[in-house]
């Protein structure tokens, strides 16, 4: 039996610097938006500040997840704290879904009774927010494809960027036409845009927690490939799962063909699994005879 380890650091950990910059940029703008909201008397800016608060919390949670994920393994947690990242992504997804539902509800209320907004001052502050969010998205653009945690943080910034655009567009329309229905109309569009993307993040996070097969692993193809390894007569108890984003694990039992050498087959099987597939941690048990018939998972 052998284990192959390649977990020198999670994908999210490699993006910690960018995430830290985004956190402080977002926090600074949140404070500016709160001050601006009270200064201008703009309810829209204060509402957007509440949305920004969830961004700050989401990005902060992502950073906390990275810090936990970097902690070494212990006898009680032999894989370390990698899964904390997935829990953070799941939490972000739930929060974003609730935000989307709230946006839609608030848009409904404003359709019934659209409030007046100080549009001019609102445009300047929303423009600053758009610049901050665009900078944050630029910093997180690569990490979002490597880590569920980074993807959750990216969607937090994306959702607020869309809110900033909506506030700017609504401000321009209200400033030039006085048509205050623009605010709830654009808010509803933002909520509908965020919801399906966040739902996909939620499903992906739950799949990881349920030890589902990684999306980038074709288990049947991997099984057939193992069967082609010289000296392998059969494969059973084949499982693949995600420890954290960018770190896939696999376990398998391979049955030796007659006269096949244990070490040679093990070396070839390990090389195939880790070389041809996105597997960073592989554990392969090599067996002879009818040991397989005692196993419960085929």
N, C-alpha and C positions, 0 to 999 in steps of 0.2 A: 504494500500500500504506500502511496506517495502523495504528497501535497505540493503544489506549485504556487508560490506566493508572489504576487506582483502588486501589492497594495501600499506602495511607498507614499501615497497621498491621494486624496479624492480629487475629482475634477473641480469641485467647489473650492477646495483649499488652494488650488493654483490660481484662483481668481479673487483671493481675499483682498489684495491691494485695491483692485478696481471697485470692489463692493464697499470697502471702507470709504473711498472718495465719494461714491454715490451717496452713502449714508450721511456724510457731513454736508454735502451739497443740498440734499433734500431737507435735512434738519434746518439749515440756514434759511432756505426759502420758506419753510413752514412758519418760522418765527416772523419773517418779513410779511407773509400773507396774513397772519393774525393781526399784526400791527396795522397793516394796510386796510384790513376789513373793518376794524374799529375806526380808523381814521376817516375812511370814505363813507362809512355807514352801509357798506355793501354786504348784503346777506349772501349773495352768490360767492363772494370771496371767502367769507367765513365758512360757508358750506364746503367750498373746495379745500379750505384749510383742514376741515375734518377728514376729508379724503386723503389729504397729504399726511395727516397723522397716521393713518393706516399704512401708508407707504413707508414712513419712518419706522413704524413698528415691524412691518414685514421685512424690510432690509435689515433692521437690527436683529430680528429673529434668525435671518439667514446667516448673519455673522456669528451669532451665538451657536448656531448649528455647526458651523465650520470649526469653531473653537472646541466644541465637544468632540467633533469628528477627528480632530488631531490628537486627542488624548490616547495614550497607549492602551493596548488590550490588557485585561486583567483575568485572573482565573474565573471570575464570575461573568465577565463579558469578553469571551475569547476573540470576538471579532472587533472589539473596541466599541466605539460610539458612532460608527458609520451610519446607522439607521436614524440617528437624530436628525440628519439632513432630510431624510424622507418625511419624517414627522413635521419638520418645519415647512416643507413644500406642501404637505397636506393641509396644514393650518393656514398657510397663505391662500390656498385654493378656496377653502371654506370661507375665509374672510372676504375674499374678492367676490364670491358668489353672493354673499350677504350684502356687500356694497352695491352690486349690480341690481339686486332686488330692491334695495332702498332707493337707488337712483330712479328706477322705474316708478316706484310708489310716489316719490317726491315730484316726478314729472307729471303724474296724474293729478296730484293736488294743485300744481301750478297751472295746469291746463284749465282747471276749474276757477282759479283765482290768481292770475299772473301778477306777481308783485312788481313794483317799480324798482329799478336798479340804477345806481350811479355809474353810468356806462363808461364815461371818459377815463376816470381814475382806475376803474376796473381793468381797462384794456392795457394800461401800462404794467400793472402788477401781473396780470395773466401772461403778458408777453415775456416778462422775466421768468415766470414759472415754466413757460414753454422752452426757453433756452436751457434752463436747469435740467428739465426732463430729457431733452434731446442729448445733452451732454451725458446724462446717466445712461441712456439707451446705447450710446456709442461705446461707453466703457464696458457695458454688460453684453454687447452683441455676440461675442464669441462664446463666452461662458454659458449662455443660455442653451446652446446645443450640446453641452457636455454634462450638465448637471440639472436635476430636477429642482434643487435648491436655487440655483442661479436662474433657472427658468421662471420660478415663482417670483423672485426679486425683479426680474426683467418685466414680467407682466404687471407687477405693481407700478413700476415706472411708466410702462406703456399706457396703463389705464389712466394715470394722472396726466400724461402727455395729451391723451385724447380729451380729457376733461379741460385742460388748458386751451386746446384748440376750440372746443365747444364754447368755453367762456369768451374767448376772443371773437369768434364768429357771432355769438349772441350779442356781445357788446356792440359790435359794429352795426348789426341790424337794428338793435334797439336805439343806438345813438343816431342813426340816419333816418329811421322810419317810425320809431316809437312803438313798434310792434313787439310787445312783451311776451307774446306766445313763442318767440324764438328760443327763449331760455329752456322751457320744458321740452320743446320739440327736439332740440339738439341733445339734451340730457338723456331722453329716452333712447335716441340713437346710440349714444355712448354705452348705455347699459346693455343694449342688445348686442353690441359689438363685443363687449368684454365677456359676456356670459358663456357662449359656446367654447371659447378658447380656455377659459378657466375650468370649465367642466372637463375638458380633455386633460388638463393638468391633474385634476382631482382623480380621474379614472386611472391615470398612469401611476400616481402615488399609491393608490389603493392596490393596484396590481403588484407593485413592489412589496408592499406590506403583506400581501397574500402569497408571497413567494412564487408569483407567476413567472413563466418563462420570459427572459428578456426579449424585447421587441426585435433586437438585432441578431437573435440566435434562432436558426431553423433546427429544431431538435431532431427531426427525422433525418434531415440531411447530415447532421452531426453523427447520428447513430449509424447511418449507412457508411459514412466515412471511416468510423472506427472498425466496422466489420471488414473493411478493405485493408486494414493494417495487417501485415504479415504476422501470422501466429495467433490471430484473434479468431476464435470459433463462434463466440456469441457475446452479446452485450445485454445487460439487464440493469435494473435500478438506475436508470439514467435520469438525472435531475439537473436543471440549470436554473439559477435564480440571480437576483440582483442584490448585492450587499449595500451598495450606494451607487449613485450615478457614476458611470465610468469604471465600475468594479463589478464584473460578473463572476459568479462562482459556478462550479460544476462538480458533481460527484457521479461516478459510474463504476460498475462492476464488469470486468471483461473476463471471459472464460477462455483459457488457453487451448489452442489446438494441440493435438497429440504431438509430443516431442518438441514443442515450442519452448524456448527459454524464457523464464520469468523476467529477468532483467532486460533482455532485448525487447520483449513485447511492451513492457512498462515504459521504457525509454521512447519507443516509437509512438505509443499511444499518447504520452504526454506531449511529445513534439507536435503531433497532429492536432491535438485539442487546442493547445496554446498558440500554435503557429498559424493554423488555418481559420481559427474562429476567435471572436472577441471574448476570450476567457482569460481572466487575470489570476484566478485561484482555482486550481483543479486538484481533485482528490480521486485517484483511480485505484481500485482494488482488483488485484489479479488473482484468479481462482482456477482450480483444476477440478475435474470430475463433476459430480452432481451437486456441488455446494449451492448452485443457483436455485435448486428446487425448494430450498428452505427459505428463500426470500419471499417477502410479501408484496413487494412493488416491482412490477415488470416493465 
